[in-house]
Amino acid sequence: MTDVERPQMAVGDEAMSAVLNRLRRAQGQLAGVIAMIEAGRDCKDVVTQLAAVSRALDRAGFKIVASGMRQCLSAVDGEQPPLTEAELEKLFLALA
């Protein structure tokens, strides 16, 4: 799916703020993981931090999907059809 085929997802200001906070946190955690690997840190510590990065990214993705669900279920501008059940399922599974 490209932006030409579907309108951009409109996410409210509060939801967008939460998403951006989660993504910034994940960005910091990922920088920490890279530094840990470069410093030769213990595998267990690296994997634990990497799992935290993954969870932060998942939560950001879920927030985006949840916040945009209403838009996905209805035609926004009257020109684009709503997402089908199969398209919604594929969207969710992309985060699994």
Summary of the structure (lengths in Angstrom):
residues: 96
radius of gyration: 17.0
end to end distance: 18.5
largest distance: 55.3
contacts: 224
relative contact order: 0.15
helix: 69%
strand: 0%
